[in-house]
Amino acid sequence: MFDIFAARLRQGFRTAAYPRVAPELPDRFRGLPVLDGSRCPEGCAACAEACPTGAIHPAPDGLSVDLGRCLFCSDCLRSCPEGAISHSTDHRLATRSRQDLLLREGQGLARAAALDEKMRRLFGRSLKLRQVSAGGCNACEADINVLGTVVFDLGRFGIQLVASPRHADGLIITGPVTANMALALKKTYDAVPGPKIVIAVGACAISGGPYIGHPEAAGGADGVVPVDLYIPGCPPHPYTILDGLLRLLGRLEHDESHAARRVDRPHATAVADGEAHVGEISGVGVRRGNEGAGSRGDDDETASRTRGRGDEAPRHRGSGK
């Protein structure tokens, strides 16, 4: 039992401190692209030719990337020896409009704004979403599902995925919306009571992704239902999805630069205290175990001596004279 308590304390608090503390993502993470057209040789369009979805647009006034089409596949990085395109580790990619996903050189990304006051009063503290996989490959679906694990704990923000559109406040859509799923998506949307919101997650749900122009795909969810939030990526990182959801609900309107610098002292202190108690608890367990073993040894020795005195019968109060 004491070993179990010690292991639990050693593990510490597993839920991420986000959004109080900015997430630490590895250097290999492909986040918001960084564009530098000044490095492009004259007349070079190698990156645009290498892009499988036509997301890159070189122009005399600079490069631009359509994040709604971008697969974050790094083909453009490998095709450009000058390094005109690179990826930062910035996970904040969600926008409110499809046009805002067009990232231009020298301009920042217009990140998602919050819902209006009326909608925030309705959904700000409790948002139920029905997830619709409209022909997806299960990558975006998996990263949505992982938000329910102990690390991200989506429920602590009042956001939950529900089984029925009748119980939902909106839809979260993945996949390119294939011809076989278009009617099902429209019926699911109609079944959600109004007012409602729609979130498109991943390149497929935004533009069709690798299926752009395919006759059996709708080219994104907004060709079938209105979309309120676009979260790009292939697939988007769970933090990217969570960032978009919280921005939509107005939960990230504080100074993010201050939040990124701030250390989560209560969290760090709790973990440190837990680790400090591990040795103490383990020591108590060992001592109690040794004391128990010693006590059992004394009892066995006493019982042995008692059994050796067979000529002395036990005498009870009230026995005969």
C-alpha positions in Angstrom: 0.0 0.0 0.0 2.8 2.4 0.9 4.5 1.6 -2.4 1.4 2.6 -4.3 1.2 5.9 -2.5 4.9 6.6 -3.1 4.5 5.8 -6.8 1.5 8.1 -7.1 3.4 11.0 -5.4 6.4 10.3 -7.6 4.3 10.7 -10.7 3.0 14.0 -9.5 0.3 16.1 -11.1 -0.1 15.0 -14.7 -2.6 17.5 -16.1 -0.9 20.2 -18.1 -0.8 23.7 -16.6 -2.0 25.2 -19.9 -3.3 27.9 -20.4 -1.6 29.3 -17.2 1.7 28.3 -18.6 2.6 28.1 -22.3 3.2 24.5 -23.6 6.7 23.4 -24.2 6.8 21.9 -27.7 9.8 20.1 -29.2 12.0 21.9 -31.8 10.8 19.4 -34.5 7.2 20.6 -34.1 5.9 22.3 -37.2 3.9 25.3 -36.1 3.2 28.6 -37.8 5.3 29.0 -40.9 7.9 31.7 -41.1 8.3 33.3 -44.6 11.3 35.2 -45.9 10.9 35.9 -49.6 14.1 37.9 -49.7 16.0 34.6 -49.8 14.2 33.4 -52.9 16.3 33.4 -56.1 14.8 35.4 -58.9 12.1 33.4 -60.7 12.3 30.4 -58.3 9.0 28.6 -57.6 10.4 25.3 -56.3 8.4 25.5 -53.1 5.1 26.1 -54.9 5.8 23.3 -57.3 6.6 20.9 -54.5 3.5 21.7 -52.4 1.0 18.8 -52.9 -2.1 21.0 -52.2 -1.1 24.3 -53.9 -0.9 26.2 -50.6 2.2 28.3 -51.5 2.0 31.4 -53.6 5.2 33.2 -54.5 4.7 36.7 -55.7 6.9 39.8 -56.3 5.6 41.4 -53.1 6.5 38.3 -51.0 5.4 34.7 -50.2 2.1 33.7 -48.9 0.8 30.3 -47.6 -2.8 29.2 -47.3 -2.8 27.5 -43.9 -6.2 26.0 -44.8 -4.6 24.0 -47.5 -1.2 23.4 -45.9 -0.5 19.8 -44.8 2.6 20.9 -42.8 4.4 18.1 -44.7 7.8 19.9 -45.1 8.0 19.2 -48.8 8.5 22.9 -49.4 11.4 23.0 -46.8 13.2 20.2 -48.6 12.7 21.8 -52.0 14.1 25.2 -51.0 17.8 25.2 -50.5 17.7 28.9 -49.4 15.4 28.4 -46.5 12.8 30.9 -47.5 10.2 28.9 -45.6 10.6 27.4 -42.1 8.3 26.4 -39.3 8.2 28.0 -35.8 6.9 26.1 -32.7 3.9 28.5 -32.4 0.8 26.3 -32.1 -1.7 29.1 -32.2 -3.3 28.7 -35.7 -7.1 28.9 -35.3 -9.0 31.7 -37.1 -12.6 32.7 -37.3 -12.8 33.2 -41.1 -11.4 31.2 -44.1 -9.7 34.3 -45.5 -7.7 34.9 -42.3 -5.9 31.6 -42.9 -4.0 33.2 -45.8 -0.6 34.0 -44.1 1.3 36.7 -46.0 5.0 37.5 -45.6 5.5 40.3 -43.1 2.0 40.0 -41.6 0.9 38.2 -38.5 -1.9 35.7 -38.4 -5.3 37.1 -37.4 -6.0 34.6 -34.6 -9.6 33.6 -33.7 -11.7 36.2 -31.9 -14.2 35.3 -29.3 -17.9 34.8 -29.8 -20.2 37.7 -29.2 -21.4 38.4 -25.6 -24.7 36.6 -26.1 -23.1 33.4 -27.3 -20.4 33.5 -24.6 -23.1 33.7 -22.0 -24.6 30.5 -23.5 -21.5 28.5 -24.1 -18.7 30.2 -22.2 -18.9 27.8 -19.2 -20.5 24.8 -20.8 -20.1 23.7 -24.4 -21.2 20.3 -25.7 -20.0 19.2 -29.1 -20.9 16.4 -31.4 -17.9 15.2 -33.4 -18.6 14.2 -37.0 -16.0 12.3 -39.0 -17.0 13.2 -42.6 -14.6 10.8 -44.3 -11.5 11.5 -42.3 -8.4 9.3 -41.9 -8.7 9.2 -38.1 -5.7 11.5 -37.5 -7.6 14.6 -36.6 -10.2 12.4 -34.8 -7.4 10.9 -32.6 -6.1 14.3 -31.6 -9.6 15.4 -30.7 -10.1 12.3 -28.6 -6.8 12.8 -26.8 -8.1 16.0 -25.4 -10.1 13.9 -23.0 -7.1 12.3 -21.4 -5.6 13.3 -18.1 -2.9 15.5 -19.7 -5.3 17.9 -21.4 -8.5 17.3 -19.4 -10.9 19.1 -21.7 -13.7 18.7 -19.2 -12.0 21.2 -16.8 -13.0 24.0 -19.3 -16.6 22.9 -19.4 -16.2 21.4 -22.9 -17.4 17.9 -23.6 -18.1 15.6 -26.6 -21.6 14.1 -26.6 -23.1 11.2 -28.5 -26.2 12.9 -29.8 -26.6 16.1 -31.8 -29.8 16.6 -29.8 -27.7 17.1 -26.7 -25.0 19.2 -28.5 -24.4 23.0 -28.8 -22.5 22.5 -32.0 -20.4 20.3 -34.3 -16.7 19.7 -34.5 -16.1 18.3 -38.1 -13.1 16.4 -39.5 -12.5 14.9 -42.9 -13.0 16.3 -46.4 -16.8 15.7 -46.4 -17.1 12.9 -48.9 -20.2 12.6 -51.1 -21.5 9.8 -48.9 -21.2 12.0 -45.8 -22.5 15.3 -47.1 -26.2 14.5 -46.4 -25.4 12.9 -43.1 -23.5 16.0 -42.0 -26.3 18.3 -43.1 -28.9 16.2 -41.2 -26.6 16.2 -38.1 -26.3 20.0 -38.3 -30.1 20.4 -38.6 -30.6 18.2 -35.5 -28.5 20.5 -33.3 -30.8 23.0 -31.5 -30.0 26.6 -32.2 -28.1 28.7 -31.6 -25.2 26.5 -32.5 -21.6 26.7 -33.6 -19.5 24.7 -36.1 -15.8 24.0 -35.9 -13.7 22.6 -38.8 -10.6 20.8 -37.6 -7.8 19.9 -40.0 -6.9 20.7 -43.6 -9.5 18.2 -45.0 -12.4 19.8 -43.1 -11.2 23.3 -44.1 -10.3 22.9 -47.8 -10.4 19.2 -48.7 -6.7 18.8 -47.9 -5.1 16.2 -50.3 -8.5 15.7 -51.8 -8.9 19.2 -53.2 -10.7 19.1 -56.5 -11.8 15.5 -56.1 -15.3 14.9 -57.5 -16.3 12.8 -54.5 -15.3 15.4 -51.9 -17.1 18.7 -51.0 -13.8 20.6 -50.5 -14.4 21.3 -46.9 -17.2 21.6 -44.3 -18.2 25.1 -45.2 -19.4 23.8 -48.6 -22.2 22.1 -46.7 -22.7 23.9 -43.4 -21.6 27.4 -42.1 -18.3 27.3 -40.1 -17.5 29.5 -37.1 -14.0 28.3 -36.3 -11.2 27.0 -38.5 -8.3 25.0 -36.9 -5.7 24.1 -39.6 -3.2 21.3 -39.5 -2.7 17.7 -40.8 -3.5 16.8 -38.1 -3.5 19.9 -35.8 -1.8 19.4 -32.4 -4.1 18.9 -29.4 -2.8 22.2 -28.1 -3.8 23.9 -31.4 -7.3 22.5 -31.1 -7.6 23.5 -27.4 -6.2 27.0 -28.2 -8.9 27.5 -30.8 -11.7 26.3 -28.6 -10.6 28.5 -25.7 -10.2 31.6 -28.0 -13.7 31.0 -29.4 -15.1 31.0 -25.8 -13.2 34.1 -24.8 -11.0 32.2 -22.3 -7.7 33.5 -23.7 -8.3 37.2 -23.7 -5.6 37.9 -21.0 -2.1 39.0 -21.8 -0.5 35.8 -23.4 3.0 37.1 -23.2 2.7 37.5 -19.4 1.1 34.0 -19.1 4.0 32.5 -21.1 6.5 34.0 -18.7 4.7 33.2 -15.5 5.7 30.1 -13.6 3.0 27.9 -12.3 4.2 28.1 -8.7 1.4 26.2 -7.0 1.8 23.3 -9.5 5.6 23.2 -9.1 5.3 23.4 -5.3 2.8 20.6 -5.1 5.0 18.4 -7.2 8.1 19.2 -5.2 6.3 18.6 -1.9 5.0 15.3 -3.2 8.5 14.2 -4.2 9.9 15.3 -0.9 7.4 13.0 0.9 8.2 10.0 -1.1 11.3 9.0 0.9 9.5 9.8 4.1 6.5 7.6 3.3 8.7 4.8 2.0 10.8 4.9 5.2 7.7 4.7 7.3 6.5 1.7 5.3 9.9 -0.1 5.8 10.0 0.7 9.6 6.4 -0.6 10.1 7.2 -3.7 8.1 10.2 -4.4 10.3 8.3 -3.7 13.5 5.6 -6.0 12.3 8.1 -8.8 11.6 9.8 -8.3 15.0 6.5 -8.3 16.8 5.5 -11.6 15.0 8.9 -13.1 16.0 8.4 -12.1 19.7 4.9 -13.7 19.7 6.2 -16.9 18.2 8.9 -17.1 20.9 6.4 -16.5 23.7 4.1 -19.1 22.3 6.9 -21.6 22.0 7.9 -21.1 25.7 4.2 -21.5 26.7 3.9 -24.8 24.8 7.1 -26.0 26.5 5.5 -25.8 29.9 2.9 -28.5 29.3 2.6 -29.3 33.1 1.1 -25.9 33.8 -2.6 -25.8 32.8 -4.1 -22.4 32.3 -5.9 -21.1 35.4 -9.1 -19.1 35.1 -10.8 -16.9 37.5 -13.7 -18.7 39.2 -12.1 -22.1 38.9 -12.6 -24.7 41.6 -10.7 -24.7 44.9 
